[in-house]
Amino acid sequence: KSQWPLIETVYDLQAASLIELQNMFGKNKGKKLYQNVRGIDTSPLETEHERKSLGTQVSWGVRFLSEKQTIEFVNGLCEEVVGRMKVLEIKAKRVTLKVKRHKNGYSESVKFMNPGEIDMISKSSPVFTPTDDTKTLSAHAEKVYKEMGIPFEDIRGMALQVDLPPKLKHTHEDLTSFFKPVKPTTIQQNNNPNDNTVVSNSPIKKSCNEKRKENTAQQDCQQP
């Protein structure tokens, strides 16, 4: 419920006038509420989204038996991220490792391989020369992991994220590209009134026309 007794539901907001809402919530917020409940949004449409980071994570079923196994897991995360970066043709300027650590004093979760009660720990390392090289990224990630000093037996999940330099940020395809006009199919009717074949630049219609002509030729051959 609202601290204003007259406003408890969206219906109440719709019933209130602009002046009433501005008196209760202030000039700007009152106007915004008045417009929102009526589906009015004057903010500009953003058709592009600039990617600032890229990453991957595994947050379930993570248990390690040795330090070596943990390092191999970190390298696997790096390989996954590098593969995605190469597809997008981008490079990393900072590496961030996020680890789910089993919280001290809590027992293991009763659910199989569930992380249970955890503390989320994060640490970053700058990459002075933007890179998409697996070995370079792995070296930074291993360094970060060792600096965190978390026992491998306490790890319950791990995520790797890379930040992108401003000049190398990947821009997604413009939203307006989904609304580009499709080239219309040219359809012309033959002048011969006895021929129902449609002339078109569509490969599907061309195939239908050819099939129709084949069937007509077969029928002519079968007639005595």
Buried (B, 14 or more C-beta within 10 A) or exposed (E): EEEBEEBEEEEBBEEBEEEBBBEBBEEEEBBBBBBEBEEEEEEEEEEEEEEEEBBBBBEEEBEBEEEEEBBEBBBBBBEBBBEBBEEBEBBBBBBBBBBBBBEEEEEEBEEEEEBBEBEEBEBBBEBEEBBBBBEBBBBBBBBBBEEBEBEBEBBBBBBBBBBBEEEBBBEEEEEEEEEEEEEEEEEEEEEEEEEEBBEBEEEEBEEBBEEBEEEEEEEEEEEE
